[in-house]
Amino acid sequence: MCRWFAYVSETEECLLEDVLVTPAHSLSKQVHEHYLPKLINHDPNEMTTEHEISARNRLFNVDGFGVAWYTAARNEFNECEGQRPALYKAAQPPLHDTNFRSICANTATKACFAHIRAATATAITAVNNHPFVFGRHTFMHNGVVTNFLDIGRDMCDMMDDDAYANISGSTDSEHFAALYMTFLTNGKGKKSWEQEYSVSEMRDAIKKAIEAVVQLQRSKLDDKAVPNSLNVAATDGTQIVAFRFRNHKSDQPPSLYYSTSAGVTLNRKYPDHPDGKEKEDPQAPKKAEQHGSHVIIASEPSTYKAKQWTLIEKNHCIMVEKNGSVKLEEVKYPQEWNTSADDN
């Protein structure tokens, strides 16, 4: 599948280079290398098999990347209130892109979404890369909406006109994002994309999009439908909601972790270093306790301290409020949604 990284803080900016490029296991290097501590089977007494890990945590994510970072530039020119996402995408691995490196070296933000892609069945082109932006809202996905060719047209019929028109590519993920935005805004269209919504509203909209997809698969394919892997994340630049979901009795979704402390290690203003104690900077201008509240949600940890990271359980969502408070919640669904058809 793919890999992604999300950061949000009410007060503490991160330098994109610090979180996406510098660490030995930064997202930009997860193109070829992986670190999956604490990844276990849904049954805690059984370790995840090598097949399961490789099946939904693909070794090579070389089909492009994208990054969205929130900036107050438009607010400062009286065009909107609050921050809005800037977006950069390319159809090549991130470290091969000098523009990406330059942006990261010179951009600080209180919220960012970044994604590297392993294409499944759609073209390798920049428009198919995540994240996807709808006004102030940004969305990304790791996994697959299965049987998309069978249900894609029906998904489009459920979208409002503006959400459908905002689709630029051909991926299942972008269509799922448009469906999410339709449910989030109750189909009110583009003007409603500038509004803020509560994390519970964002959670409910993702749930509705998942339900819509599964119900379409069940109605059109019955027992031939295969499980979906839906590690999805949505933000408005101040809040994040993310799901780790797979409608299978025992199979794991792709990996997903969160941290409320790794941002200190991933910030050069502070003494710690993501690659180990031997690289700590005792002359750093700030002390660790001065770092602001923040939350990182990512497919894989990007610091050497495994204890900084918590594996999000299968079929759970994480909700991050504006003030940085974190709530994890089980995603309950009818057990008849589970399918044991061919793996994906």
N, C-alpha and C positions, 0 to 999 in steps of 0.2 A: 504494500500500500504506500502511503505517503508518510511524511513526518511534519509536525507543526509545533509552533512555539507562540505563547501569548503572555503578555506582561501588562499589568495595570497597577497604577498607584495614584492616590489622590494628591500626593505631595512630592514624590521622588522621581525625577527623570532618570531614565537609563540611556546610555549611549548605545546606539544600535551596534556599533562595532564590538562593544563589551559583551553583549548578550548573544549576538548572531555570528561573530567571526572569530574573535580572539581565543575563546576556550578550545582546548584540544578536542572536546566533544560538543562543540557548538552545533547548532542546527545546520549550518552550511557544510559541516563535515560529516553529518549523518547521511550524506549521499552514499557513502560506502561503509561507514563504521557505526556500530550500535552498542548501547549500554542499557541493559534492561534489568536492574535490580528489583527484587521482590515480585517479579512476575510469576504468578502461580496459577494453577488450575482453579476453576470455579469451586471445586472441592478442595478445601485447604489442606487435605491430607495427601494430595497428589500433585507432583510437580508438572508444570506444563511440558508437553512433549516438544522435541525439537521441531517436528512438523508444524505444530500449532504456532510456535514462535515465528518460524520463517514464512508460514502461509499468510499471516496478517501483519507481519513486521518485515517487509521485503528488504533484502540486503542492499539493493541498488535503487536509489531515488534520483535518477539522472535526467528527468524529462522536464526540467524547468523549475522556476521558483517565483514567488511573489512576496512582497512585504507591504503592509499598510501601517502607517504611523500617524498618530493624531497630532495635529498642529493647530495653534490658535491664530494662524495668519489671517484667515478670512474674518474671524471675529474682530481682529484689530483694524480691519478695514470696513467694519460695520456691515458686513454681508450676512452675518449669522451670529447667534449666541453660542458660545462654547467652542469646543474643538471639533474639527472635521478630519476625516482620513485622507492622507496623501497616499498614492499607490504607485508601486513600481513592479513590473513583471518582465520576465524574459524566459525564452525557451532554451535555456542551457543551465548547467550547474552553476550555482551562485558564485563560487570562487573563481570561475572563468570570466566573470563579468566585472570589468574595471569600474563601470558606472555604479554597480551595487556596492563595491568596496568604498568608493568615494562618498556615496550617500551615507553609508554606515559610519564612516570615520568622522562625519560632520553633522550628524543628526542626533539630537536628544529628544526624548518624548516620554510622556507619562503613560502612554498606551500604545502597544503595537501587536500586530498579528503577522506572523511569518510562516511560510509553507514551502516545502520542497516536494516535488511531484514524482510519483511513479505511475505513469499512464496505464490505464487498463484497456479500454477499447475505443478511445477517441484520440483525435489528432494531437500531436506534440506541437503546440503553438501557444503563444503568449496569452491569448484570450481564454484559453482553457485552464490557465493556472489560477490557483487561489492566491489571496483571498478575493472575495466578491463584495463589492461595495454598493449599498443602496442608501443614498443620502448620508446620514450620520452613522449608519449601521454597517457593520462588517461581519462577514461570515466565512468560515472555512470548514473543511471536512477531510478526514482520513478514513478510508474504507470504501464501500461500494453500495450503491442502491442496486440490488440485483434485479435481473429481468427488466432493465431500464428500457430496452428496445420494445418490450411488450407493453409497458405502462406509461412511457414518456408522454405520449399524446394526451392520455387521460390526466396526467399531472398538470399539463398545460391548461386543460379545460378548467381546472380548479383555481387557477391563478387570476388575480385581477389584471387588467390590461397593462398597467404600468409595470408591474412586476415581471410580466411576460416580456414586455418590450425591453426591459433592462438586461435580458439575457444576451450575452455577446457570443458565447461559445456553444459547445455541444455536449458538455459533461452532465452526468447524472447529478453531480454535486451542485452545480450552478442552478439547475432546475429545482433541486431540493431547497436551495437558498431562497429562490423566488417564491416557492410554496410557503416557506417559513415567514417571509415578509408579508405575504398575503394574509396569513393567519394572525400575525402580530398586529397588523394595522386594521384588521377586519375588512380588508379589501378596499380601503379608502384611497389608495393610490399614492402618487409621488409626494404630494404635499405632506402626507402623514409620515414620510420617512425622516422628516426633520424633528419629529417629536421624540421625547424620551418615554420609555416604558419601564415598568418595574421588572425586577428579576423574575418575579413570579409570572408576569405576563410573557416574558421571553421564554421561560421554561415551558409554559403551557402551549406556546406557539410551536416550539420544537416537538413537543409531545403530539400535537395535532398533525404536524407534518409526518412524523413517524407513523402514526395511526393511518393517515391517508395512504401512504405508500404500502403498508402491509395489507390494508383492506383491498387495495387495487390488485396486489399480487395474489391474494387469496381468491378474489372473485374471478380473475382472468386465468389463473394457472392452477388453482387448487393445490393438490399435493405435489405439483411440479415446481412450486416456488422454492427458492433456496434462501438461506439466511442473509440478512443485511448486516453489514458492519458500519455503524454510524457513530464514529467519534467526531462530533460536530461542536463548533464553538461560535458564539455570537457575542458581539460587543457594540456599545454605543460610544466607546472611548472612556467611560467612567465605570462601567459594570461589565461583567462577563458571566455568561452561562455556558457550560459545556457538558456534553453527554458522552459517556462511554457505554455503547449499547450494541448488543447483538442478540437477535431473536432465535437463539438455539439453546437447548437444554443445558449443554455442558461446555460448548466451545467458547473460548475467550475472544473478545474483540481485540483490535490492536491495542498496544500499550498506551497508558495515559497516566501522568503523574501531576501532582501539584506541590508547590512550596510557598511558604510565607517567609522564608529566610534566605533563600539562594540569591536573591537580588543584591544582597550585601556583598557576597562573594563575587558576583558578576559586575561589580562597579569599581572602577580603578580609583575612585576617590577614597576607598576604604582599604584597610591593610590586607585582607584575605585575597586569595587568588584561586580561580576555578581549577587550576591544574595541580595544586598541591602546596603544602606548607613551605617547601623550599623556594617558592616564588613569591611568598608574601612580601609586602612592602611596608616595613616599619615606619617609613617616612611619609606614608599616605596622609593627606591633609585632614581626613575625618576619622573619627572612631566609629566602630560598628554600631554602637548604640544610638548614634545620631541618624542612622538611616531611617527613612520614612516607611510607614506601613505599605506593603505591596503584596501582590499574589502573582505567581507564575504558574501557568498550566502548560504542559508540554508532553509530546509523545515520548521523550526520553529525557532523563536528567542531563544537565550540561555542566555540573560541577562534580568535583571528585568526592564530595561528602554525600554518601548515600543517605545518611540520616537526615539530610535536609529535605528529602523528597518522600512523598507518600503516594503509593500506588492507589489510584481510584478504582474501586471495585467494579466488577462487571455490572452493567445495567444500573448505574448510578449517575446522578448529575451533580455538578458543583455549581453553586451560585455565589458570585462575588459582588457584594454591595459597594456603593460609592465610598463608604468609609473603610473599606477593606475587610469587613467581616465576611467570613466564609461559612457556607452551609452545604453539607452533602446530604443527598436524599436518594433513596431507592426509586428507580423508575419501574413502577408496577404496571403490568400489562396482562391481558388474558393469556393463559398458558397455551391456548390453541394457536397463538401466533407462532409458537416455536415450530421449527421445521428441521428435519434431519436429512433433507435432500442434499445433493452434491455440494461439497464444500466450495468456498470462495475466499 
